[in-house]
């Protein structure tokens, strides 16, 4: 049988060390054996990266799998988050496990690797944290945006593309969608994506909004105006070609959704497919959102949301509903954790985002940016971004927004 070797490379931070060689808890150690359960016998993933994070202390450790897809860590008692990532050609393999308990005995953890492919349309940047109102006092957050990027050699069309944000809004909130495996006690996420408050869709009849290879599209989540005119640390979102989430009927709060500027074409206002919450402004967490872009398959999104089984209440809530988007519809997703907390919880399946990107603080003008694949960009002749379906590898935090002038 033909075997495909799965290779993954990573640059390790200087602060990351293997506890087997530098361990402050000597005498109170457990062996954690992590092994891969491959989706097919055709794949043997030597050199995949296994990352173990102490969920309380924040320490992280890396090892590469051997020829059998196994690594062994020596770790103190604690609560851990474990991720495994590998790649074979255009296929990515990811797995993650939250709240892995080590307490006085050795443990074997089997990671069920899920296969996914690199996306054609990817999220290049997510700016959600806001900035200071300097030279005035106070904080500002009416300037959120994200940027889409065509990562493929063919033209991609934005027409009909949908997006939304997940329940719960914040990574530090209680996650009502998590269940627990009765045998291992590990957390289990549902096989759908619970989008909260609204589903937005790009306009167009199929070929109205092309995105060329390496080209970007800016989407204003809130005001498509020149925010920097009043607040210099913010950005100018009143630019030709920008798209905007604007619907004064569903979201009439003019503080967050003022009338778009004179450079924004009306045909670039996104459509509200369905509103499922009561808020008067579209809410995306400023500290730790999860953003998902997707394209419906086999049914229009408008017909999909009409089915009562596809719109359900948030467990324990009498106010908010979510739309159950099939995970296989997702083209790209990014999950953000709040670096100020040790109580972050995963909201996305490892097939969509096996990791997360940390946002260190809010109201500092910082943004979350996808890494550039320099080698692939040079070969392709246009900007190609890193896409492993693991935001630990794909994203980093910048000191300021890319659109800041």
Buried (B, 14 or more C-beta within 10 A) or exposed (E): EEEEEBBBEBEEEEEBBBBBEEBEEEEEBBBBEBBBEBEEEEBBBBBBBBBBBBBEEEBBBBBBBBEEBBBBBBBBEBBBBBBBBBBBEEBBBBBBBBBBEBEEEEBEBEBEBBBBEBBBBBBBBBBBBBBBBEEEEEEBBBBBBBBBBBBBEEEBBBBBBBBBBBBBBBBBBEBBBBEEEEEBEBBEBEEBBBBBBBBBBBBBEEEBBEBEBBBBBBBBBBBBBBBBEEBBBBBBBBBEEBBBBBBEEBBEBEEBBBEBBEBBEEEBBBBBBBBBBEBBBBBBBBBBBBBBBBBBEEEEBEEBBEEEEBBBEBEEEEEBBBBBBBBEBBBBBBBBBBBBEEEBBBBBBBBBBBBBBBBEEBBBBBBBBBEEBEEBBEEBEBBBBBBBBBBBBBBBBBEBBBBBE
